[in-house]
């Protein structure tokens, strides 16, 4: 009888292990998301929500002091910052939202726009009575952050743009890989060549989720009205540009353009890091971000007036990198 019971228990354990392995292989991104969000919870971040226009907006919060808001990229969620944000909760009031249509935030279906993401961020900061914030945005999160600062300069103390910005790009290939090989090519462009290769079953899940998830919903509407090409000269908010050098989707030329066009900006490079440094190299990102926030915000670039016979012009000096 005892042997029979032991045999049944062992069988159940085997079935449980096999089922878990199958689930992980079929849903690796969901499992990874759960682990990241559990890491935030273990770091004593509190998950909360506020009412927004499309329903509820979920966010994580910990700490007191100046508001430091981490803003994730397209198709991502608050857990992406789980290895970075805890280091700042001793000095700042750290706030990490799931942007509209991402993570656990509404809306759960239908098209979403950058305007929806900006409006959700505005609602969150208003509800939390944040009068002035430091915004740290990655990829689309950098776009959302700078667009919010463009609309509400009085509400943003400074920006940190991590491998992202508000320029028009042809991103349909990058956002919506059609198959495993295309996903492999896309992910390779986002990582440093020395980083571990992504397994095939994860690439397959990326293909599925990019079409059915928030990324697919973002491509259902034109985002052109939310780009800021040729408009950054009027930006008053100081911006640090923190760039993973190995990013080949938005290369160094994108970062250098931001630095040239933003009146008060500074470029810091992360060697051997790609498009999503908070996952690929969180220790290096945390160290650089700590250094940046301990420094004064970048000042507006000085200008020199030069006159030639019959002409008048203004030359903008760029600070040494």
CORURZI-V978761 format. One record per helix or strand of 3 or more residues. SS is the DSSP state (alpha for helix, beta for strand). FROM is the first residue (numbers start at 1). LEN is the number of residues. If there is no record, write none. Layout:
BEGIN
ss=<SS,SS>
from=<FROM,FROM>
len=<LEN,LEN>
END
This chain:
BEGIN
ss=<alpha,alpha,beta,beta,beta,alpha,alpha,beta,alpha,beta,alpha,alpha,beta,alpha,alpha,alpha,alpha,alpha,alpha,beta,alpha,beta,alpha,alpha,beta,beta>
from=<2,28,46,55,66,78,85,92,114,133,140,153,156,172,180,200,214,224,232,239,252,265,277,282,303,311>
len=<25,15,7,8,6,4,4,6,14,6,12,3,7,4,11,13,5,3,3,6,10,6,4,13,6,6>
END
